[in-house]
Amino acid sequence: MLRRHVLKSTALAFAASLVLTPAAHAQNPTLKIGFVGVTSGPAAAWGISNQRSLETRAAWLNELGGVQIGDTTYDIQIVAFDDQKDPKRAIAGMERMAQEGVHYVVGPNVDDGAAAVRPVAEQNGIIYFPYAFPKELYVAPASNAILGMVANYQSGPAIYKYLMDNKGVQKVAFVAANESDPLSQRDSGIEAAKALGLEVVSDKVTYQVDTTDFTPVLLPVLQAQPDLLVLSGVSPANAPQLIRSARELGYEGLISTETAQDASVLAEGAGDLAEGFISVGGASTPELASDTMREFVDRYTKMFGEYNDESNTKVYALEYIIETLKANPAAIDDVEAFKTTIDTFEAPNPFMVGDAKLRYVGQSSFGQKRQIAVPLVVNEYRGGKFETLFVAEVD
């Protein structure tokens, strides 16, 4: 794999505020789909996976002749904006989408950005698919945001319960970056752990995102002797550093996170010390993947020289947008029509074997369907790659 070199060069390429993927068939009108998210800095892997997934699937659909919605066949054009994990830039990106006439946007990737763009999205008739967890984005009266993945307060309890039942975990400690996203995820994790009857032995330790020496951060946490160390909301860049420090300090317990990670970054930054690290994975496993999913992975890899397992989840957003528009073509220019279609929407899931369906969920968590249905896949890092630990579902 090209690993760090590819990520670095890609991040530089994405530094331009606006990236346009040209339409493949000039004879068809263009349907613009936006992306506003982080493609540079420590959390770049999350947004790069988003943008690459969008571009791979869009190019594939255009190659097949475009997408028929109602009586019109469209080519898909991805309009992308790097918000650099800065809420102010996220707002600027969403404003750019409004200027471009984009009604459907994937992202942002973090809580602050997703919350910041809400007023712009609501005022300009934009439905957006954040990879961010604050419930207020998805609970009425909010209605324009649709969660694009499984939330930490959904995955956390599932992971902790599995480790209690299968690994004998009794004591848990939490460490988080001193930023709103990780702190929010830490608090949700603590609440879930206590509800399951786990003993929380450390829950106050934080670090700055630019920390390079994690020994003084982790030492007091590990002295509490947890069975499980949870790296709440950890970025792909910080995860291997924290894992390496914990292991070098002699910690032999389990380490987990509710955020998705990059196997190549773990291999490069922590090597064998990352063995057994548990994280949320992409919404597919070899057993679940259809021929379409396998072809997506192949096309993505050929386009970008590597593959990120998280893209098994990120591929879904564009599919949901297109299939919902097919179900109600009036939604092309009217997001209210899109919203009225959500509750009853159902379509075949091209990325999974069997009779799996695309549908909206979230009623249990948000009181309304404002989440796409993707499997909760939990991975364990083994031998330089992710292996499936278990699979669950979210209502």
VMD Tcl script that draws the C-alpha trace (Angstrom):
set ca {
  {0.00 0.00 0.00}
  {1.04 3.61 -0.51}
  {-0.07 4.43 3.03}
  {1.13 7.71 4.43}
  {2.52 8.96 1.13}
  {-0.88 8.59 -0.53}
  {-2.74 10.19 2.36}
  {-0.33 13.12 2.43}
  {-0.44 13.74 -1.28}
  {-4.21 13.33 -1.34}
  {-4.65 15.79 1.51}
  {-2.56 18.33 -0.37}
  {-4.60 17.79 -3.47}
  {-7.79 18.29 -1.47}
  {-6.52 21.52 0.06}
  {-8.18 23.49 -2.69}
  {-11.53 24.62 -1.40}
  {-13.58 23.21 -4.24}
  {-13.02 20.01 -6.17}
  {-15.32 19.18 -9.03}
  {-15.62 15.72 -10.55}
  {-16.46 16.27 -14.23}
  {-19.55 14.59 -15.59}
  {-18.79 11.52 -17.68}
  {-21.58 12.00 -20.23}
  {-22.10 15.53 -21.46}
  {-25.44 14.63 -23.04}
  {-27.07 14.08 -19.63}
  {-28.02 16.85 -17.20}
  {-25.96 16.94 -14.01}
  {-27.12 16.13 -10.50}
  {-24.73 17.75 -8.04}
  {-24.08 15.99 -4.73}
  {-21.99 17.84 -2.18}
  {-19.36 16.85 0.34}
  {-18.26 19.10 3.20}
  {-15.78 17.43 5.51}
  {-12.25 17.10 6.81}
  {-9.65 15.90 4.30}
  {-6.54 17.38 5.94}
  {-5.00 17.17 9.40}
  {-5.13 14.40 12.05}
  {-8.73 13.38 11.23}
  {-8.22 13.49 7.45}
  {-8.76 9.74 7.00}
  {-12.44 10.11 7.93}
  {-13.23 12.70 5.26}
  {-10.91 11.27 2.62}
  {-12.83 7.99 2.93}
  {-16.06 9.96 2.41}
  {-14.90 11.82 -0.66}
  {-13.23 8.83 -2.26}
  {-16.34 6.71 -1.73}
  {-18.52 9.35 -3.35}
  {-16.18 9.78 -6.30}
  {-15.75 6.04 -6.84}
  {-19.49 5.31 -6.85}
  {-20.33 8.41 -8.92}
  {-17.77 7.50 -11.58}
  {-19.14 3.96 -11.69}
  {-22.76 5.08 -12.08}
  {-21.78 7.59 -14.77}
  {-19.88 4.85 -16.59}
  {-23.09 2.81 -16.62}
  {-24.87 5.68 -18.37}
  {-26.05 7.75 -15.43}
  {-28.94 7.50 -13.00}
  {-32.58 7.63 -14.07}
  {-34.78 9.63 -11.71}
  {-38.31 9.98 -12.99}
  {-38.15 10.61 -16.72}
  {-34.65 12.11 -16.66}
  {-31.23 10.44 -16.63}
  {-28.57 12.36 -14.71}
  {-24.82 12.21 -14.45}
  {-23.58 12.54 -10.87}
  {-21.14 15.34 -10.10}
  {-19.41 15.46 -6.71}
  {-18.82 18.98 -5.38}
  {-16.32 18.75 -2.51}
  {-15.06 21.16 0.14}
  {-12.33 20.53 2.75}
  {-13.50 22.10 6.01}
  {-10.17 21.28 7.73}
  {-12.14 20.23 10.84}
  {-12.95 23.92 11.40}
  {-16.63 24.81 12.07}
  {-16.22 28.20 10.38}
  {-14.90 26.56 7.22}
  {-17.72 23.99 7.41}
  {-20.20 26.88 7.34}
  {-18.36 28.37 4.36}
  {-18.49 25.00 2.64}
  {-22.23 24.63 3.16}
  {-22.76 28.18 1.92}
  {-20.81 27.26 -1.19}
  {-23.12 24.28 -1.68}
  {-26.13 26.59 -1.49}
  {-24.54 28.87 -4.10}
  {-23.94 25.86 -6.34}
  {-27.60 24.82 -6.04}
  {-26.73 21.62 -4.21}
  {-29.59 20.18 -2.15}
  {-27.93 17.01 -0.85}
  {-24.61 17.06 1.01}
  {-22.56 14.32 2.66}
  {-20.76 15.42 5.86}
  {-19.43 17.05 7.97}
  {-17.41 14.41 9.81}
  {-17.27 15.90 13.31}
  {-19.77 17.18 15.87}
  {-18.81 20.87 15.83}
  {-18.95 21.12 12.05}
  {-22.25 19.25 11.78}
  {-23.85 21.53 14.38}
  {-22.40 24.69 12.84}
  {-23.85 24.08 9.37}
  {-27.37 23.33 10.57}
  {-28.73 26.89 10.15}
  {-27.29 27.18 6.63}
  {-28.74 23.81 5.64}
  {-32.18 24.59 7.02}
  {-32.32 28.07 5.51}
  {-31.22 26.91 2.06}
  {-33.16 23.67 1.70}
  {-30.23 21.26 2.07}
  {-30.43 17.73 3.42}
  {-27.08 16.67 4.85}
  {-25.65 13.37 6.06}
  {-23.23 14.04 8.95}
  {-20.90 11.51 10.50}
  {-21.42 13.18 13.85}
  {-23.33 12.11 16.92}
  {-25.12 14.98 18.77}
  {-28.73 13.86 19.15}
  {-30.06 17.41 18.79}
  {-29.14 17.25 15.08}
  {-31.59 14.40 14.53}
  {-34.32 15.04 17.10}
  {-37.31 17.26 16.23}
  {-37.57 20.12 15.50}
  {-34.35 19.40 13.57}
  {-35.16 17.50 10.38}
  {-32.50 18.21 7.73}
  {-29.68 16.05 9.11}
  {-29.54 12.27 8.60}
  {-26.91 10.31 10.53}
  {-24.71 8.45 8.06}
  {-23.34 5.79 10.40}
  {-23.88 4.06 13.74}
  {-23.49 6.48 16.67}
  {-21.11 5.91 19.57}
  {-24.04 5.71 22.01}
  {-25.34 2.83 19.89}
  {-22.02 1.03 19.28}
  {-20.48 1.65 22.72}
  {-23.00 -0.39 24.73}
  {-22.80 -3.21 22.18}
  {-18.99 -3.34 22.42}
  {-18.92 -3.16 26.22}
  {-21.58 -5.87 26.57}
  {-19.71 -8.15 24.17}
  {-16.45 -7.69 26.08}
  {-18.19 -8.27 29.41}
  {-19.75 -11.52 28.18}
  {-16.80 -12.83 26.16}
  {-13.65 -11.30 27.72}
  {-14.62 -10.91 31.35}
  {-14.28 -7.12 31.39}
  {-15.31 -5.60 34.71}
  {-13.33 -2.35 35.03}
  {-13.11 0.33 32.33}
  {-11.18 3.59 31.95}
  {-11.77 6.42 29.47}
  {-9.28 8.81 27.86}
  {-10.31 11.59 25.47}
  {-8.87 14.52 23.59}
  {-9.79 17.87 25.07}
  {-12.26 18.69 22.28}
  {-16.03 18.69 22.18}
  {-16.45 15.59 19.98}
  {-14.26 13.21 22.00}
  {-15.51 14.59 25.32}
  {-19.11 14.08 24.25}
  {-18.33 10.52 23.17}
  {-16.53 9.89 26.46}
  {-19.54 11.06 28.45}
  {-21.87 8.81 26.44}
  {-19.49 5.90 26.94}
  {-19.31 6.45 30.69}
  {-23.10 6.52 30.91}
  {-23.39 3.30 28.88}
  {-20.69 1.54 30.90}
  {-22.32 2.38 34.21}
  {-25.73 1.30 32.91}
  {-24.23 -2.11 32.10}
  {-22.78 -2.43 35.59}
  {-19.13 -1.84 34.69}
  {-16.86 -0.15 37.22}
  {-15.51 3.09 35.75}
  {-12.05 3.49 37.33}
  {-10.90 6.60 35.41}
  {-12.97 9.13 33.48}
  {-11.34 12.57 33.80}
  {-8.03 12.29 31.92}
  {-7.74 14.30 28.70}
  {-5.00 15.28 26.26}
  {-4.37 17.95 23.66}
  {-4.67 16.79 20.04}
  {-1.09 17.87 19.29}
  {0.34 15.75 22.13}
  {3.38 13.71 21.13}
  {4.29 12.11 24.49}
  {1.32 10.20 25.91}
  {3.20 8.58 28.81}
  {2.23 11.23 31.42}
  {-1.33 11.17 30.07}
  {-1.79 7.42 30.38}
  {0.26 6.65 33.49}
  {-2.41 7.65 36.07}
  {-5.11 5.93 34.00}
  {-3.26 2.63 33.83}
  {-2.44 2.76 37.52}
  {-6.18 2.24 38.07}
  {-5.73 -1.19 36.41}
  {-8.67 -1.20 33.97}
  {-9.59 -4.34 32.03}
  {-10.60 -2.09 29.14}
  {-9.09 1.22 28.04}
  {-11.52 3.23 25.86}
  {-9.99 5.86 23.58}
  {-13.09 8.01 23.21}
  {-13.47 9.71 19.81}
  {-9.81 9.11 18.98}
  {-8.60 10.32 15.59}
  {-6.79 7.90 13.25}
  {-3.58 9.88 13.77}
  {-3.66 9.75 17.59}
  {-4.84 6.14 17.99}
  {-1.50 4.41 17.23}
  {0.38 6.83 19.48}
  {-1.92 6.12 22.41}
  {-1.84 2.37 21.80}
  {1.94 2.32 21.57}
  {2.34 4.33 24.77}
  {-0.10 2.13 26.70}
  {1.66 -1.06 25.65}
  {5.13 0.34 26.31}
  {3.95 1.22 29.81}
  {3.14 -2.47 30.31}
  {-0.64 -2.37 29.89}
  {-1.89 -5.82 28.84}
  {-5.64 -5.23 28.91}
  {-8.05 -4.53 26.06}
  {-8.12 -1.22 24.13}
  {-11.14 -0.04 22.14}
  {-12.78 2.95 20.50}
  {-16.17 3.75 18.96}
  {-14.60 5.62 16.04}
  {-13.53 4.03 12.76}
  {-9.81 3.60 12.15}
  {-7.35 3.03 9.31}
  {-5.47 -0.29 9.37}
  {-2.51 1.06 7.40}
  {-2.07 3.97 9.84}
  {-2.21 1.56 12.79}
  {0.35 -0.70 11.13}
  {2.69 2.20 10.47}
  {2.29 3.93 13.82}
  {1.93 1.04 16.28}
  {2.81 -2.17 14.42}
  {2.38 -5.34 16.45}
  {1.52 -3.28 19.54}
  {-1.89 -2.62 17.95}
  {-2.77 -6.34 17.99}
  {-6.23 -6.83 19.49}
  {-7.29 -3.18 19.19}
  {-11.08 -2.99 18.83}
  {-12.88 -0.36 16.76}
  {-16.04 0.20 14.76}
  {-15.51 -0.95 11.19}
  {-17.10 -0.49 7.82}
  {-20.62 -1.76 7.29}
  {-19.56 -4.95 5.58}
  {-17.73 -8.21 6.19}
  {-16.60 -10.86 3.69}
  {-19.70 -12.84 4.65}
  {-22.05 -9.88 4.09}
  {-20.43 -8.33 1.01}
  {-22.24 -8.68 -2.30}
  {-20.56 -8.76 -5.70}
  {-21.38 -5.05 -5.98}
  {-19.55 -4.29 -2.74}
  {-16.54 -6.29 -3.86}
  {-16.50 -4.43 -7.17}
  {-16.75 -1.13 -5.29}
  {-13.69 -2.05 -3.23}
  {-11.82 -3.03 -6.39}
  {-12.73 0.19 -8.22}
  {-11.86 2.34 -5.18}
  {-8.50 0.62 -4.83}
  {-7.68 1.09 -8.51}
  {-8.63 4.78 -8.37}
  {-6.67 5.64 -5.22}
  {-4.03 2.95 -4.76}
  {-5.35 1.78 -1.39}
  {-8.59 1.06 0.45}
  {-9.97 2.16 3.82}
  {-12.32 -0.33 5.52}
  {-14.44 2.59 6.74}
  {-15.51 3.15 3.14}
  {-17.70 0.06 3.52}
  {-19.90 2.46 5.50}
  {-19.21 5.65 3.56}
  {-20.40 4.15 0.24}
  {-23.98 4.14 1.52}
  {-24.76 7.87 1.67}
  {-24.82 8.46 -2.08}
  {-26.87 5.30 -2.60}
  {-29.49 6.46 -0.10}
  {-29.72 9.88 -1.71}
  {-30.14 8.50 -5.23}
  {-32.59 5.75 -4.32}
  {-34.76 8.12 -2.26}
  {-34.82 10.54 -5.20}
  {-35.87 7.68 -7.45}
  {-38.70 6.89 -5.04}
  {-39.89 10.50 -5.21}
  {-38.45 12.46 -8.18}
  {-40.05 15.67 -6.90}
  {-37.32 15.69 -4.26}
  {-34.69 16.64 -6.87}
  {-35.38 20.30 -6.06}
  {-37.61 19.96 -3.00}
  {-36.11 18.54 0.18}
  {-39.52 18.55 1.87}
  {-40.56 15.90 -0.65}
  {-37.45 13.95 0.35}
  {-38.47 14.14 4.01}
  {-41.98 12.86 3.32}
  {-40.49 9.81 1.60}
  {-38.16 8.81 4.45}
  {-40.68 7.05 6.69}
  {-41.89 4.60 4.05}
  {-38.74 4.33 1.93}
  {-37.32 0.90 1.18}
  {-35.08 -0.33 -1.63}
  {-32.82 -3.32 -2.26}
  {-29.38 -3.03 -0.64}
  {-26.88 -3.58 -3.48}
  {-23.92 -3.93 -1.12}
  {-25.12 -6.88 0.95}
  {-26.00 -10.45 0.09}
  {-29.52 -11.80 0.55}
  {-32.63 -9.64 0.78}
  {-31.13 -6.78 2.81}
  {-32.88 -3.43 2.36}
  {-31.95 0.22 2.35}
  {-34.21 1.93 4.87}
  {-34.12 4.76 7.36}
  {-33.93 4.05 11.09}
  {-33.34 6.06 14.26}
  {-36.83 5.99 15.77}
  {-35.51 4.52 19.02}
  {-32.65 7.00 19.39}
  {-34.19 10.17 17.94}
  {-37.97 9.76 17.91}
  {-37.93 10.02 14.11}
  {-36.21 8.26 11.23}
  {-33.09 10.34 10.72}
  {-30.41 7.66 10.33}
  {-29.48 5.34 7.49}
  {-29.57 1.61 8.23}
  {-26.07 0.17 8.02}
  {-24.85 -2.89 9.93}
  {-22.85 -2.28 13.09}
  {-19.59 -4.08 12.35}
  {-17.05 -4.21 15.17}
  {-13.47 -5.07 14.19}
  {-10.38 -6.38 15.89}
  {-6.96 -5.48 14.50}
  {-4.95 -8.62 13.77}
  {-1.87 -9.19 11.64}
  {-1.95 -5.79 9.97}
  {-5.64 -5.86 9.05}
  {-9.11 -5.74 10.57}
  {-10.98 -8.94 11.37}
  {-14.69 -8.97 12.22}
  {-15.37 -9.40 15.92}
  {-19.18 -9.25 15.71}
  {-22.04 -7.71 13.73}
  {-25.22 -6.10 15.11}
  {-28.10 -3.88 13.96}
  {-29.50 -0.52 15.05}
  {-33.20 0.40 15.00}
}
mol new
graphics top color blue
foreach p $ca { graphics top sphere $p radius 0.5 }
foreach p [lrange $ca 0 end-1] q [lrange $ca 1 end] { graphics top cylinder $p $q radius 0.2 }
display resetview
